């Protein structure tokens, strides 16, 4: 009932020109003023809430707020953020009536989440994620650092003082401090450009950090050049600011940090891969905990907790995958985690569970090119069985026996040579793939076509969207190219692996399981070229490969028999009543 009435009120306030967010802060500011008056933190009777509002004069209120701003920071931040002149007398009466009727206000952060988050466009951290982040520290921290927007709500889940800094406006923090009685020191700043917790021209270092940095923010190259605090060991002024933000956190953390990052940060190449290597080289990574999508408010992005421990005294990393159904409940369109305390108990014990969690050595992560993707380290019984089978054969990385290219876009120029573009939907379920439905004309892009044209015995694998479909190109009558969703595998001329064997391996249950493990992303699954190149291929003897090639022919025969049987079934259905007339 409270939220419904509040929404009706802020809807009326918009007629004075206040945004939804401003209206929320306006109402809660007046409530904070009332509390300060009752708690005797305002000593001048004339300036107390009940005495002042009796005047109902906006100009006099503005003067009161101006005088109070010299002593009480709430009023100073209010004057900086809200233009009280816009408030009509009618709206002021509505706010006062609302405060008089409502004894129990919802927590201000909850209201921001419930109302602003409901209408989208606001990326916010739920209380559950904040609580989870604090509990993952699993240690006694004397100081808690909370950099970046929305990290400040960890203050609800600790009795330690929280030192926070971000772009969040100070009015929000002041209201929360007064209404929810949390212990927080907050500075509004651009953290990367001008960190605020500095002593003697050096960054202040805190015991522990819990941070929820903004994701995918565009880079600021001058940070790398002008940083006087020597924070950036890996960030080189290119790409997004994800690495720079993480390095800032490391620079101000003495012991442990829990950092929420987009799941792509666990496997992407470039500077992010270098940063992952940096964590392993320093032996600071304690755990990777992947969360399901739709846990955050205002975005469906998948996220992962990085647990950093600078006091780590072993060479293992704990991987957890919380995407399993047993950990998830649905609340409207948003997901919530089941029983965080149970998850924390598993984490503390570093318990290994099939398909859920495993302990992995730093060396194994190094062998996987510093990928932190949970798919690489958490196995089912089926996965372990496959691994045992593959261990019986020598193996090579695909890049050691073939050239791998990601197909590129070739535009239709409407004139020139005709080429057929093959897509995953054209892949045949058996035998050679010989046809495609899309035709393009190529003229100015002929050189590009020469680079990416298909040849007989090329093996195609779909690596974007529909991941894992495989095709073997047969005799080419007309020029053929592949769509952008495809990687082309061309075995070396002196190959020790037959094309038909590799094709059969990749489309087998074993091959498909390995390929799916390389897949990342939920909305648009994909596999990188690097992952394809690193894929290990078993190399049986030529005699053993010939047995598989025989199965290639057997499969063609069986599929043709199925097609013939299907024709007979179709004939029965098509002539269901027609046959009766011939009796």
N, C-alpha and C positions, 0 to 999 in steps of 0.2 A: 504493500500500500504506500509506503514511504516513497519508493522510487517512482511509482506511477504519479503521485501528487507532485513530486519534484519535477518530473518531465513536463507536466502541465504548466508548472510555474515558469520554467525556463523557456517554454514555448511562447508564453505571454511576454517575457522580457525581451524577446527578439524584436518586438515592435519599437523598443527604444534604441534599436541598433546594436544590441549586444549579440555576439556569437554564442553558440551553444556552450563552448568552453568558458567564455567570459561570464556567462550567466551562472554556471555552476560555481565558479570561484566567487562571484558576487554574493550568492546566497550563503556559501560556507564562510566567507569573510565576516558577514554579519553575525553568524553563529559564533565564530572565534572571538569576535568583539564582546559578545555576551558572556562568554566563559571567562575572558580576561577581567571583565567587570566583576563577576561573581567571586573570582579568586583573589580579588583585591590587588591585582597587578596594575590596575589603573587607580591611582590614589585621589585624583581630582573628581569629586562627586559629579560635577557638572559635565564631565566627559564620559561618564559611564553610560552603557548601552541604554538602559531604561530611561534615564533622564534626558539623553540626547535625542532619542527618536520621538519624543513627545512633541518636539518642535516641528518635525516634518518639513523642514526647509533644507533643500539640497545645498544651497550656498553656505548655510551655517554648518551643515555636516562636513562639507569640504574643508572649512576652516578648522573644525575639530580634528579631522584626520591629519591635517597639516601640522597642528600643534602636537598631536600624539606621536607623529612620525619622528620627532626629535628624541623620544625616549624608547619607543616600542617599534621594533623592526617590521612587524606585521603591517603597520600603517604606512611605513615608508615604501615597502614593496607594493602595497595596494595602490598608492598614489602613482607609482611608476607604471603599473600594469593596467589599471582600470580608470577610464574617464568617467568619474562620478557625475559630471555635468549632464551626461546623456540620460541619467536615471530620472524618470518622471515621478511625481508625487504618488500617482496611482500605483506604479510598480513598487515603490518603497513601502507602501501600505501592504501590498501583497506579500513582500518578503518578510515584513515584521509579523504579519498574521501567521505565515507559515512557520516561523521560528517559535512563535508562541504556542502553536498547536502541537508541534512535533517534539516530544521529549527525548526520544532516542534517535539521533542521527546515525546513518550508516557511515562507516569510515570513508573519508574523503577519497582515498585512492580507489576503494571499491566502486564508488560512484563514477569516478573517471573511467574505470575499466568497463563498468556495466553500461554506461550511457554512451561515452565516446566510442568505446570499442564496438558497441552494437551497430553503430552506423558506418563502421569501416573507416579506412584511411588513417587510423591511429594504431601504430605498432606498440603494444604494451606487454609487459611481463605480468603474468598472473601471480597471485599470492602463492599458489602451489609451486611454481617454478622457483620463486624466490626462496621459499622454505627449503626446497630440495637442494638448491645451491648452497645454502648455509650449512645444512646437515652433511653435505658431501665434504666439507672441510675436515670433519671428523677429528678435530684437535682443539685444544684450548688456545684461543687467540685473544690477546689482550687488546688488540686494535683491529678494526675491520675497515678496509678501504673499499669504497664502492664507486668506481669511476664510470662515466658514461650514463646517458639517459636511461631512466627506469631502474637503475641498479639500487637506488636509494631505498626501495621498499623492502630490502633485506633487513632494514632496521626493525621491522615488525617481529623478526624471528631470532633476535639476539638481545641479550642484556648488556652487551658491550657497546661502547660508543662507536658510531659509524661515521667515518669521514668520507663525505661524498662530494663529487664535483661533476658537472655536466652542463648541457644547454638548458636543462629544465628551469622554468622560471622560479624565482625565489618565493613568490607568493604561494605557490603550491606547497613548497616545503614548510613555510611558516604556518600555514593552515594545518598541515598534518602534525607538526610539532605540538601545536596548541590543542587540537581536538583529540589526537590519538596518543599524545604524551610519549613520543619516541625520542630517543637520545641520538641526535644527529647534528653534525657540523657540516654545513653545506656551502659550497662556493659555486657561483655560476661563472662558467668560463668555457673557452674552447680548449679542451685538455691537451690536445697535441700541439697547438700553437703556443698556449700560455698556461701550463699546469700551475695550479694555485697552492698546492701543498709543498712549499719550498722553504728550506732553512739554510741560511748562509750560502745562497746561490746553488744549493744542491737539492735534489729531490728528496722529500721526506720518505723514508722507507717504513712500510707497515708490516705487521706480523702476517696478516692474511688479507686476501682480496676475493670478493665475489663480484663478477662483472658480466653485464649483458650489453656488449658493444653494439652500436648500429651496424647493420650488415650491408656490404656492397657499396659503401660510400666512396665517391670518386676521390682519386689521389690528389695530394698537394705536394708537388715535387720539391717546393722550397723547404719543406720540413726536413728533408734529408740533408740539405745543404746547410741550413741555419740552426740545427738543433744544438744547443749549448749544453745539454745534459747527457750527451753520448748514449742515447737510448737505442738507436737504430743500428743493429748489427747486420740485419738481413734486408730490411726495407731499403729500397734504392730509389724511391721517388716515382715508381711506376706501378701500374695496376691499381686495385682497390686499396683502401686503407686498413683492411682486415689485419694484415701482418703488422703494420705500424701500431695499431691499437693494442695488439697482443704484446708487442715489444715494450710499449709504455707500461702495461700492467706488470710485466716481469721486472722492469726497472724500479717499480715502487713496491715490490713484494719481497719480504725477507724469507718467508717460509712456504706458505701454501697459497695457491690461487685456484679458484673454480671459475672457468670462463665459458660462456655459452657462445658457440660459433655456428655458422651455417654448415650443414653436413658436407657440402662441397669442399670445405676447407680441409677435410680429412683425406682427400684424394687428388685434388687438382694439382697440376704441375707448376712449373715456373717458380716464382718467389715463394709460393706457399709450400712447395715441396722442399725448398731450401730451408724454410723455417722449421718444418717438421724434422728435417735432419738435424738442425741446430738443437731442438729439444732432446732428441735421442743422444746426440754427441755429449750433451751436458748431463744426461741421465736425469732429467727433470720430469718426464711424463710418468705419472702414476696410473692414470686411468683414462679411458675413452668410453663415454656412455651415450649411445645414440638414442634419441627420443623420437617418438612418432610425429608425423605432421599434425598441424592444427592444434598444437598445445599453446601456442602464443595467440595473443589477441590482435586481430587486424591483419594477420598474414598466415598462410597455410604452409610456410616453408618448414622443411625438416631441419632440426637443429641437433647439435651434439655438445655435451659437456666435456671440456678438457679439464682434467684435474692435474695440476702442477704441484710438485713437491720438491723443493730445493734441498730438503734434508733426506731425500731418498737414499736408502742404504742397500738396495738390491737392484738387479738388472731385469726386472719383469714389469710388464704392463698389464693391467686388468681391463679387459674389453667386455662391455655389457651392451646387449641389444634389447631395448625396452619396447620394441615394436610388436612383440608377441601379444596376442589377445588377452592373455591373463593379466597384463599390466594396464589395460586400457578400458575406460568407460566413456560413453558418449553423453554429452550434455548439450542438447541442441545440435548446432553445427560444430561445436568445439569439443575436443577430446580432453579428458582429464586422466591422470594416473591413478591407479588403484594402490592404496596402502603404501605410501612413501616410506613409512618406517620399516616395512618388510623389505623393500628394495635396499634401504640403507643398511639393514642387517646383513643382507647378501654381500653388499659392497665391503662392509667392515671385515667380514670373514673371507673375502675374496673367493667366494664359493663358485665352483665351475659347474655349469649345467648345460646339457645338450641343447643346442640352438639358442641359448640365452647368454652364457658367459664363459669366458676362458681366460687363463693366465698365459701370457705370451712373452717370450724373451725379447730383449732389444735386438738381438741378432736376427731373429726371425723377421722383425719389422724391417731391418736393414735389407734382408734378402728380398723383401717385397717392395723395394725401392721407396721405403719410408712412407708407404701408404698406411693410413690409420683407419681405412674403411673396415667396419666390423665384419663385412662379408668375407674378408680374407682370413679371419682368425676364429670365428665361431662356427662350429661344425655340427651337423646332424649325424646320426648313425650311417645314413646313406652316403654322406660325404666321406666319412672315414673308410667305408667299404671301397669307395671309388679310389681313394688315395692308396689303399693297400694294393688294389689291382694295378694301378699305374706304377707303383714302386717296383713291380716285377720286370719292367722294361727300361732300357736306357731312354733318355729323353733329351730334346734340344728345344731351345726357345725358337718360336716360329720365325723370328727375324734372322736366325742362323741358317735357315733352309729356304727362305723365301723373301721376296720383296713385297712389302705391304704399303698400300697407298689408300688414303681416304679419297674417295671420288669427289670431284669438284663440280660446281654448277657450271653448265654450259648452256648459254641462252639460246633460244630458238631465234635465228636470224631471218627466217622466212625465205631465204634463198641460199644456194650452195649445195654441198653434198647432203644426202639424206642419211641420218643415223637414228637407230632405234634405241631409246633410253629405257633401260630395264629398272624396275622398282621391286622391292620385296614382295609385292603382291603378284609379280610375274613368276616368282620362283616356283619351279615344279617340285612336288613332294618326293619325286624319285627320278633317277636317271639324269640326263643332260637337260639343262634349260636352254632352249633354242629361240624363243620368241619373246617379244615385248609389245605392248600396245601403244606406247607413246612415240611419236615421230618428231624429230627436230631437224631443222636445216642449219648447216654449219658453213660459215664463209670466213669471216675475219678471225674466228677462234680456231682455225684449223690446226695451228701449232699446239694449242691446248688439247684439242681432240687427239692429236697424235700421241700426247703424253698419257692420256687417260682412256684411250680406246681399249676395248676388251679383246682378248685373244683366246683361242681354244685352250681348254684346261685351266683357265682362270677360275679361282674359287671365290665366290662372293659371300659376304656375311653382313647381315643387316645390323647396324650398330647404333641406331637412333630411332626412338619410338617403338616399333616392333623389333625388339632386340633378339638376335640369335638365329634368325632364319638363314639357311645356307643353300647355295646353288653352285652347280658345276657347269661351266659354259662348254657347250659342245661345238660342233662345226659352225663357223660363222659364214653365212651367205651374204648378208648385208651388214654394213658397219654398225657396231653396237657400243654404247656407253652405259655407265651405271649412274643412278641417282645419288644425291648427296648423302642419303641415309645408309650408304653402303661402303664397306672397305673391300678393296681388291687384293687378293692374295695370289701372287704369281711365283710358283716354285722355281728355284734355280735350275738351270739346264742340266747341271750334274747332280740333281736331287737324289737324296737317299730315300725319299718318300714319294710314293706314287700319288698323283693327283686324286685318283679315285679312292685310295685309302684315306687320304686326308679329308676328303669330302665326307666319306662314311663315318670317320671318327668325329668330325665336328657336328654332324647331325645325329649322332648316337646319344643315348641317355647320358653317357659319361661326358661326352663333349659338350652337350647342352648344359649340363650341371656346371661345368667349368666356366662356360661362357656367361651364364647367368650370374655367377659369382663376381664377374668383372663389372657387371652392370651397376650403375649408380644413378640416383635421381628417381623421384616418384612420379611427378607430373609428366616428365619427358625422359624416360630411361635412356641411357646412352653408355657407350663404351669408348674410351679414348684410343687413339692410334697406339700410344705407348703401351697400353694394357694388352692390345692385340699382339703387338710385337713381342711382349714378354711371356705370352702364353706358352706353357711347356707342352710339347707334342711328344707322345711316346714313339719310339723308333723300333718297331719289331723287325725281324729279319725279312728279306725279300720274299722268302717262302711263306711266312706268316701274312705278309701284306697281300700276297696273291690269293690267299684264302678269303680275305676281306673283299678283294676285288671280285671274286666269284659271287660273293653275297650281293654286290652291286648289281650284277646281272640277274641274280635270283630275285632281287627286289623288283626289278623292272618287269620280269615275267609275272610275279605275283600281283603287281599292281594292274597289269593288263588283264589278268584273269578276273580281278575285282571289277574292272571296268566292264568286261563282258557280262559278268553276273549282274552288275547294276543295270546294264541295258535290258537284260531279260526281266528284271524286276520292274523297270520302267514300262516295259511292253505289257506286262500283266496289269499294271495300274491304269495304263492308257486305254486298254481294250477291255476294261472290266465288264461293261454291258454289251459291247460290240460282239464279243465272242458268243453270247447267248443266242444271238439271231442266226448263227450258222449251224446250230444243232438240228 
